[in-house]
Amino acid sequence: MKKNVIITCAVTGAGDSWDRHPDLPVTPPQIADAVILAAKAGAAVAHIHVRDPKTGKGARDVELYQKVVELVRGSDTEVIINLTAGMGGAWFPDKDKPSFPGPGTDMVGPEERLAHVEALRPDICSLDCGTMNFGDNEIFISTPQYLWKMAEMIQSWGVKPELEVFDLGQIWFANQLIDAGLITSPPLFQLCLGIPWGAPADTESMLAMRNALPADAIWAGFSVARMEMPMVAQAALLGGNVRVGLEDNLYLSKGVLASNAQLVERAVGIIQSLGSQVVGPGEAREQLGLVSL
């Protein structure tokens, strides 16, 4: 069991949840405020997406990221910044011409996917380690060539990649990046469970994925929806860190909408009830091998 647990809060995500939660952070000030409140509640790391303030939909505008990061860095609350690099790989096949992109497709190359990371140099950025089906008709495309290039770029900037893996095959690929020297030790993994159609949110899946990680890996795990908190307990019991937040789950209990801070507080309670403690950003930096501020 992990005795000193790092909590990440994924405060908004890029999914279609903006019309299902009236207080979902959308504008840069709202997202920054959510990060700060989550940090005060016990999150050492904030995983950050941005959204189009006019539509609420996920975006990858560098200026939006810059506004959020400036507000967070300018606050009196310390938190480790983890920017997503998962935007720009969405492909929706056209209904009548499957080889052509349909409405909603946003497909760009490595340089555009990482433009905000290059400009802002966060502590961490995510690296989604493979192509997979998302839901009923979306394909997230992240080819091996793209990932090799992105890993090289991220390493050259001194940013730590969070290797987001959704199944065992993606861990297999991530391990190839590590063996090639493209991931600075210790590698950081995020085990992503319960997302259709990746690994399911259950003990067997999390255990199998954990057992496939390198011996020196630092890892966290999470699930979406109602399995969010059970997987908090499961990750801590299996020796990992945890992630919660409105990106993954909108509810505190059935029918009761949550805030990011409330989800962090619930995770803190679970971790402490297991006899472990939640660590702040200073100790989290040491565990993750990040440069101290």
C-alpha positions as CSV (number, residue, x, y, z in Angstrom):
1,M,0.0,0.0,0.0
2,K,1.2,3.5,-0.8
3,K,1.8,5.4,2.4
4,N,2.5,8.9,0.9
5,V,-0.1,9.4,-1.8
6,I,-0.1,12.2,-4.5
7,I,-3.5,13.4,-5.6
8,T,-4.0,14.8,-9.1
9,C,-7.1,16.8,-9.8
10,A,-8.3,16.9,-13.5
11,V,-10.4,19.9,-13.2
12,T,-12.4,20.2,-16.5
13,G,-11.3,17.8,-19.3
14,A,-12.5,18.2,-22.9
15,G,-15.6,16.1,-23.0
16,D,-19.2,17.1,-23.6
17,S,-19.9,17.7,-19.9
18,W,-20.2,21.5,-20.1
19,D,-24.0,21.2,-20.6
20,R,-24.5,18.7,-17.8
21,H,-22.8,20.6,-14.9
22,P,-23.7,24.3,-14.4
23,D,-20.4,25.0,-12.5
24,L,-18.0,23.1,-14.8
25,P,-15.0,25.4,-15.2
26,V,-14.9,26.8,-18.8
27,T,-13.2,30.2,-18.9
28,P,-9.5,30.6,-17.9
29,P,-10.4,32.3,-14.6
30,Q,-12.8,29.6,-13.8
31,I,-10.3,26.9,-14.6
32,A,-7.6,28.6,-12.6
33,D,-9.9,29.1,-9.6
34,A,-10.8,25.4,-9.7
35,V,-7.1,24.5,-9.8
36,I,-6.4,26.7,-6.7
37,L,-9.4,25.4,-4.7
38,A,-8.5,21.8,-5.6
39,A,-4.9,22.4,-4.4
40,K,-6.1,23.9,-1.1
41,A,-8.3,20.8,-0.7
42,G,-5.3,18.5,-1.0
43,A,-4.3,18.0,-4.6
44,A,-0.6,18.3,-5.3
45,V,-1.0,18.2,-9.1
46,A,-3.5,19.8,-11.4
47,H,-4.2,18.2,-14.8
48,I,-5.4,21.0,-17.0
49,H,-7.4,21.2,-20.2
50,V,-8.8,24.4,-21.6
51,R,-12.2,25.1,-23.2
52,D,-13.6,27.6,-25.7
53,P,-15.2,30.2,-23.5
54,K,-18.0,30.8,-26.0
55,T,-19.0,27.2,-26.7
56,G,-17.7,25.3,-23.7
57,K,-16.1,22.7,-25.9
58,G,-12.5,21.4,-25.5
59,A,-9.9,23.6,-27.1
60,R,-6.1,23.7,-27.7
61,D,-5.6,27.4,-28.0
62,V,-2.2,28.4,-26.7
63,E,-3.5,31.8,-25.4
64,L,-6.1,30.1,-23.3
65,Y,-3.5,27.8,-21.7
66,Q,-1.3,30.8,-21.1
67,K,-4.0,32.7,-19.3
68,V,-4.8,29.7,-17.0
69,V,-1.1,29.0,-16.2
70,E,-0.4,32.7,-15.5
71,L,-3.3,32.9,-13.1
72,V,-2.2,29.7,-11.3
73,R,1.4,30.6,-11.1
74,G,0.6,34.1,-10.0
75,S,-1.5,32.9,-7.1
76,D,-0.2,32.2,-3.6
77,T,-1.1,28.5,-3.8
78,E,1.6,26.1,-4.9
79,V,0.5,23.3,-7.2
80,I,2.3,21.1,-9.8
81,I,1.0,22.0,-13.3
82,N,0.2,19.1,-15.6
83,L,-1.0,20.2,-19.1
84,T,-2.8,17.8,-21.4
85,A,-1.2,17.1,-24.7
86,G,-4.1,14.9,-25.8
87,M,-5.9,17.4,-28.0
88,G,-5.6,17.2,-31.7
89,G,-6.0,13.5,-32.3
90,A,-9.8,13.2,-32.6
91,W,-11.1,11.6,-35.8
92,F,-14.8,11.1,-36.6
93,P,-15.3,9.2,-39.8
94,D,-17.6,10.8,-42.3
95,K,-20.9,9.0,-42.5
96,D,-20.9,8.7,-46.2
97,K,-17.2,8.7,-47.0
98,P,-15.5,6.8,-44.1
99,S,-12.0,7.6,-45.4
100,F,-12.7,11.3,-44.9
101,P,-12.9,13.2,-41.7
102,G,-16.4,14.0,-40.5
103,P,-17.8,16.8,-38.2
104,G,-15.9,17.1,-35.0
105,T,-12.6,15.9,-36.3
106,D,-9.5,17.7,-35.0
107,M,-6.4,16.0,-36.3
108,V,-3.0,17.7,-36.2
109,G,0.7,16.7,-35.9
110,P,3.1,16.5,-33.0
111,E,4.2,20.2,-33.2
112,E,0.7,21.6,-33.0
113,R,-0.3,19.1,-30.2
114,L,2.6,20.4,-28.1
115,A,2.6,24.1,-29.0
116,H,1.3,25.1,-25.6
117,V,3.8,22.8,-23.8
118,E,6.7,24.4,-25.7
119,A,5.5,27.9,-24.9
120,L,4.7,27.4,-21.2
121,R,7.0,24.6,-20.0
122,P,4.8,23.1,-17.4
123,D,6.1,20.6,-14.8
124,I,4.3,17.7,-16.5
125,C,2.4,17.1,-19.7
126,S,0.4,14.1,-20.6
127,L,1.4,11.7,-23.4
128,D,-1.4,9.4,-24.6
129,C,0.4,6.2,-25.6
130,G,-1.7,4.8,-28.4
131,T,-4.6,4.9,-30.8
132,M,-8.0,3.7,-29.5
133,N,-11.8,3.8,-30.0
134,F,-13.5,6.4,-27.8
135,G,-17.2,5.9,-27.4
136,D,-19.4,5.0,-30.4
137,N,-17.8,6.7,-33.3
138,E,-14.6,8.7,-32.3
139,I,-11.1,7.4,-32.9
140,F,-8.3,9.0,-30.9
141,I,-5.2,8.7,-33.2
142,S,-1.8,8.7,-31.7
143,T,0.6,6.8,-34.0
144,P,4.0,5.4,-32.9
145,Q,5.8,7.9,-35.2
146,Y,3.9,10.8,-33.6
147,L,4.6,9.5,-30.1
148,W,8.3,9.0,-30.7
149,K,8.5,12.6,-32.0
150,M,6.5,14.0,-29.1
151,A,8.6,12.1,-26.6
152,E,11.8,13.6,-28.1
153,M,10.3,17.1,-28.0
154,I,9.0,16.8,-24.4
155,Q,12.3,15.5,-23.2
156,S,14.3,18.3,-24.9
157,W,12.2,20.9,-23.0
158,G,12.9,19.3,-19.6
159,V,9.1,18.6,-19.1
160,K,8.2,15.3,-17.5
161,P,5.7,13.2,-19.6
162,E,2.8,11.5,-17.8
163,L,2.4,8.3,-19.9
164,E,-1.3,7.9,-20.1
165,V,-2.1,4.3,-20.8
166,F,-5.6,2.8,-21.5
167,D,-4.7,-0.8,-22.0
168,L,-1.8,-3.2,-21.8
169,G,-0.7,-2.7,-25.4
170,Q,-0.1,1.0,-24.6
171,I,2.1,0.1,-21.7
172,W,4.1,-2.2,-24.0
173,F,4.6,0.7,-26.3
174,A,5.5,3.2,-23.5
175,N,8.1,0.7,-22.3
176,Q,9.7,0.9,-25.8
177,L,10.0,4.7,-25.4
178,I,11.7,4.1,-22.0
179,D,14.1,1.5,-23.4
180,A,15.0,4.0,-26.2
181,G,16.0,6.6,-23.6
182,L,13.2,9.0,-24.5
183,I,11.7,9.0,-21.0
184,T,13.8,10.4,-18.2
185,S,13.9,8.2,-15.1
186,P,11.8,7.7,-13.1
187,P,8.9,7.1,-15.6
188,L,5.5,8.4,-14.6
189,F,2.4,6.5,-15.7
190,Q,-1.3,7.2,-15.4
191,L,-3.5,4.1,-15.6
192,C,-6.7,5.2,-17.2
193,L,-9.7,2.9,-16.5
194,G,-13.3,2.7,-17.4
195,I,-13.1,4.8,-20.6
196,P,-15.0,3.1,-23.5
197,W,-13.2,1.2,-25.0
198,G,-10.1,0.8,-23.0
199,A,-9.3,-1.2,-19.9
200,P,-12.4,-1.7,-17.6
201,A,-12.5,-0.2,-14.1
202,D,-11.8,-3.3,-12.0
203,T,-9.2,-4.8,-9.7
204,E,-8.0,-7.3,-12.3
205,S,-7.3,-4.6,-14.9
206,M,-5.5,-2.3,-12.6
207,L,-3.4,-5.1,-11.2
208,A,-2.4,-6.4,-14.6
209,M,-1.5,-2.9,-15.8
210,R,0.5,-2.2,-12.6
211,N,2.4,-5.5,-13.0
212,A,3.4,-4.5,-16.6
213,L,5.1,-1.3,-15.5
214,P,8.9,-1.0,-15.1
215,A,10.2,-1.6,-11.6
216,D,11.1,2.0,-11.0
217,A,7.9,3.5,-12.4
218,I,5.8,6.0,-10.4
219,W,2.2,5.5,-11.2
220,A,-1.3,6.7,-10.5
221,G,-4.7,5.3,-11.5
222,F,-8.2,6.5,-12.0
223,S,-11.6,5.6,-13.3
224,V,-14.4,7.7,-14.8
225,A,-18.0,7.9,-13.5
226,R,-19.2,6.0,-10.5
227,M,-16.0,3.9,-10.2
228,E,-13.9,7.0,-9.5
229,M,-13.7,6.6,-5.7
230,P,-13.5,2.8,-5.6
231,M,-10.4,3.1,-7.9
232,V,-9.0,5.7,-5.6
233,A,-8.9,3.1,-2.9
234,Q,-7.7,0.4,-5.2
235,A,-4.8,2.5,-6.6
236,A,-3.6,3.4,-3.1
237,L,-3.9,-0.3,-1.9
238,L,-1.8,-1.4,-5.0
239,G,0.9,1.1,-4.3
240,G,-0.1,3.9,-6.6
241,N,-1.1,7.6,-6.5
242,V,-4.6,8.7,-7.4
243,R,-6.6,11.1,-9.7
244,V,-10.0,12.6,-9.3
245,G,-11.8,15.6,-10.8
246,L,-14.7,16.8,-12.9
247,E,-12.9,15.6,-16.1
248,D,-13.6,12.1,-14.9
249,N,-16.8,12.3,-12.8
250,L,-19.4,15.0,-12.2
251,Y,-21.1,13.6,-9.1
252,L,-20.3,13.4,-5.4
253,S,-23.1,10.9,-5.0
254,K,-26.1,9.8,-7.1
255,G,-27.8,12.9,-8.4
256,V,-25.6,15.2,-6.4
257,L,-23.2,17.3,-8.6
258,A,-19.7,17.8,-7.2
259,S,-17.0,20.4,-7.3
260,N,-13.4,19.6,-7.9
261,A,-12.5,20.5,-4.3
262,Q,-15.2,18.2,-3.0
263,L,-13.9,15.3,-5.0
264,V,-10.4,15.9,-3.7
265,E,-11.7,16.1,-0.2
266,R,-13.5,12.8,-0.7
267,A,-10.2,11.2,-2.0
268,V,-8.3,12.6,1.0
269,G,-10.8,11.0,3.3
270,I,-10.5,7.6,1.6
271,I,-6.7,7.7,1.6
272,Q,-6.5,8.7,5.3
273,S,-9.0,6.0,6.3
274,L,-6.7,3.4,4.8
275,G,-3.9,4.6,7.1
276,S,-2.0,6.6,4.5
277,Q,-1.3,10.3,4.1
278,V,-1.7,12.8,1.3
279,V,1.4,14.7,0.4
280,G,1.7,18.3,-0.7
281,P,3.4,19.6,-3.9
282,G,6.9,19.8,-2.3
283,E,7.1,16.1,-1.4
284,A,5.3,15.3,-4.6
285,R,8.1,17.0,-6.6
286,E,10.6,14.8,-4.8
287,Q,8.7,11.7,-5.5
288,L,8.3,12.6,-9.2
289,G,11.9,13.7,-9.7
290,L,10.8,17.3,-10.7
291,V,13.0,20.3,-10.3
292,S,12.2,22.1,-7.1
293,L,10.8,25.7,-7.3
